Amino acid sequence: MPRVIALLLSLAFTLPVHAEGFITRLLNKPVPGGVAVMSLGNGATPPHVRYQDKPALVIREDDQRWIAILGIPLTVKPGQQQVQVDGRPRSFQVQPREYRAQHITAILLFAECF
């Protein structure tokens, strides 16, 4: 019985790893200034994807399924974003992200030039 439980637990922990491919696990960070990876299925031909009226990169991941790689501008507000996949709308969620800010202060020096 303990072996069966151990086997079931090991399967449960490995299933999510195989659900996503390497590129998806590496790149998918849907925040302003980040990258969203969207699964598109495993059809014979790549779907045509547009995000913010621009074509998106579509590749086959792990020789199994098509994915779209979407660059998210820094100006995008967190929330729902729309893409067009073969002319049909689909959406994905952009999460909030706080970036560390650096500020430059200017000091003016006046010199007498004579």
PANUKOL-677001 format. One line per 2 residues: number of its first residue (from 1); their letters; for each residue x, y, z of C-alpha. Coordinates in nm, 4 decimals, decimal comma, always signed. Last residue first. Example, Ala and Ser with C-alpha at 12.3 -4.5 7.8 and 13.67 -1.06 7.14 Angstrom:
BEGIN
2) sa) +1,3670:-0,1060:+0,7140; +1,2300:-0,4500:+0,7800
! end
This chain:
BEGIN
114) fc) +3,4729:+8,5913:-1,8183; +3,2733:+8,2747:-1,7465
112) ea) +3,1118:+8,2646:-1,4102; +2,9944:+7,9209:-1,3223
110) fl) +2,6468:+7,8141:-1,2340; +2,5994:+7,4578:-1,1282
108) li) +2,2646:+7,2940:-1,1795; +2,1948:+6,9798:-0,9853
106) at) +1,9706:+6,7322:-1,1599; +1,8001:+6,4497:-0,9808
104) ih) +1,7805:+6,1119:-1,1491; +1,5298:+5,8644:-1,0149
102) qa) +1,5527:+5,4873:-1,0081; +1,2429:+5,2764:-0,9753
100) ry) +1,2157:+4,9120:-0,8736; +0,9450:+4,7522:-1,0829
98) er) +0,6033:+4,6675:-0,9426; +0,4157:+4,4012:-1,1387
96) pq) +0,0441:+4,3436:-1,1836; -0,0725:+4,0307:-1,3711
94) vq) -0,1790:+4,0344:-1,7352; -0,4592:+3,7848:-1,8078
92) fs) -0,5162:+3,6280:-2,1480; -0,7880:+3,6676:-2,4063
90) rp) -0,9076:+3,5174:-2,7297; -1,0817:+3,6879:-3,0208
88) rg) -1,1309:+3,5037:-3,3508; -0,9569:+3,6162:-3,6709
86) dv) -0,7220:+3,3175:-3,6913; -0,6234:+3,3896:-3,3308
84) qv) -0,6839:+3,7564:-3,2470; -0,5510:+3,8698:-2,9104
82) qq) -0,7231:+4,0491:-2,6228; -0,5819:+4,1505:-2,2848
80) qg) -0,7596:+4,1151:-1,9472; -0,6081:+4,2829:-1,6451
78) pk) -0,2927:+4,4679:-1,5489; -0,2412:+4,7925:-1,7448
76) vt) -0,0207:+4,7815:-2,0530; +0,2354:+5,0654:-2,0719
74) lp) +0,5320:+4,8341:-2,0152; +0,4489:+4,6596:-2,3440
72) ig) +0,3691:+4,2851:-2,3407; +0,5654:+4,0717:-2,5866
70) li) +0,3481:+3,7805:-2,6988; +0,4863:+3,4347:-2,7800
68) ai) +0,2178:+3,2240:-2,9466; +0,2278:+2,8473:-2,9009
66) wr) +0,1605:+2,5596:-3,1388; +0,1546:+2,2075:-3,0034
64) qd) +0,3493:+1,8833:-3,0239; +0,6998:+1,9062:-3,1692
62) de) +0,8209:+2,0200:-2,8227; +0,6754:+2,3660:-2,8892
60) ri) +0,5688:+2,4611:-3,2404; +0,6166:+2,8325:-3,3002
58) vl) +0,4000:+3,1427:-3,3389; +0,5539:+3,4920:-3,3048
56) ap) +0,2846:+3,7582:-3,2935; +0,1640:+3,9820:-3,5770
54) kd) +0,0793:+4,3400:-3,4762; -0,2650:+4,4977:-3,4298
52) qy) -0,2267:+4,4992:-3,0484; -0,1714:+4,1228:-3,0548
50) rv) -0,2199:+3,9284:-3,3785; -0,2047:+3,5509:-3,4184
48) hp) -0,2212:+3,3441:-3,7373; -0,2509:+2,9740:-3,6516
46) pt) +0,0320:+2,7369:-3,7456; -0,0591:+2,4461:-3,9710
44) ag) -0,1260:+2,0799:-3,8837; -0,3183:+2,1597:-3,5677
42) ng) -0,1755:+2,1074:-3,2177; -0,3456:+2,3636:-2,9979
40) ls) -0,2864:+2,7365:-2,9570; -0,1198:+2,7656:-2,6152
38) mv) -0,0436:+3,1254:-2,5193; +0,2922:+3,2411:-2,3878
36) av) +0,2909:+3,5883:-2,2330; +0,6107:+3,7918:-2,2114
34) gg) +0,7065:+4,0735:-1,9770; +0,7104:+4,4539:-1,9761
32) pv) +0,3716:+4,4671:-1,8054; +0,3236:+4,1171:-1,6583
30) pk) +0,2507:+3,7834:-1,8269; +0,5627:+3,5879:-1,7272
28) nl) +0,5638:+3,2824:-1,9542; +0,9209:+3,2598:-2,0824
26) lr) +1,0931:+2,9594:-1,9230; +0,7947:+2,7368:-1,8430
24) ti) +0,6415:+2,8036:-2,1850; +0,9712:+2,7441:-2,3646
22) fg) +1,0287:+2,4144:-2,1817; +0,6849:+2,2728:-2,2511
20) ea) +0,3857:+2,2773:-2,0211; +0,1689:+1,9800:-1,9203
18) hv) +0,4786:+1,7663:-1,8621; +0,5736:+1,9497:-1,5448
16) pl) +0,2135:+1,9528:-1,4213; +0,2009:+1,5705:-1,4388
14) tf) +0,5251:+1,5073:-1,2477; +0,3988:+1,5887:-0,8970
12) al) +0,0804:+1,3820:-0,9289; +0,2745:+1,0903:-1,0731
10) sl) +0,5142:+1,0924:-0,7764; +0,2194:+1,1054:-0,5365
8) ll) +0,0472:+0,8126:-0,7064; +0,3648:+0,6028:-0,6963
6) ai) +0,4256:+0,6830:-0,3280; +0,0652:+0,5898:-0,2454
4) vr) +0,0996:+0,2619:-0,4356; +0,4299:+0,1877:-0,2640
2) pm) +0,2760:+0,2573:+0,0794; +0,0000:+0,0000:+0,0000
! end
